Amino acid sequence: MKIGKEASHPSHPQHRLRLEYTEIPFNCDGCKEAGIGLKYRCRQCEFDLHKVCAEARSTFTHHFYKKCEFHFYNLPPGPDKRRCDACQDGVLGFVYHCRRCGFDLHPCCADLPRVLDDGEHNLYLSVNRLSTPCHCCGGKGPGWSYRTRCSTYNLHVSCVKELLVESWQTMYLNVDKNKAKELQTRIPSLKGTLRNHHKGRGGYVGKCCQMASGAVRVVVSAILGDPTAIIAAVVGGFISKQ
């Protein structure tokens, strides 16, 4: 893969976009979700696209929904609010939609790897309801999850995204514009967020925070659109910072 290669995209016809690598979180102007790692960027307009969003296919089938045909849309179809069936978050921009079944997937969610290695365990992506509680929320609710083969560890994709959003909101919320650029060079910590998230939830605190050095790191990096070892290490840095 050649960093610096250029491409055109219909969502930003004014200029060509250049493939870049960043360890600074960004907001994708396509799907409106957070990103890190590889992205296509217009430096003139500060327009960013996840690599996955910039290279989205017009149609595809997913191994979880083999009878569905997903079509790519720049905006969610229809008048009703739509929700991604993987992470349970609202759809605000680019989306894959199955016209027959009504399923929706963010491009990065559609591209989530089926297997992640946290350094100690393999984590397998599953669409089935959890048989044992999620180590973040303590529940067995709907949505995709990563789990070990033995189901000792379970993490909802939605819960990991919630932890990420909580951490970044803490860092960026109510910050004046003069400080915004300074904060762009800092990646916020998830460690405190993990502990605060678990107040009053007993034994799950230790288990989830113990997982933070591995499982949460690789799941966050995958959700952000770049599940590479390099980005997982960067994400591990803001998970473990005091």
VENPE-V337689 format. One line per field, one symbol per residue. phi: phi as a letter, one per 40 degrees, with the letter a starting at -180 (. if undefined). A space follows every 10 residues. Layout:
# VENPE-V337689
phi=???
This chain:
# VENPE-V337689
phi=.bcgcbacac caccacbbcb bbbbdbbccc cgbcaagcac bbccbfbbbd dcccbcccaa bbccbcccbc bcbcbdcgcc cbbcccbgcc cbadacbccc bgcbbddccc cdccbbbcgb bcbbcbcccc cbcccccgbb cchcabacdc gcbbbcdccc cccccdcccc cbcfbccccc cccccbbccb cccdcccbdg bgccdccccc cdcbccdccc cccchacccc cdcccdcccc cc
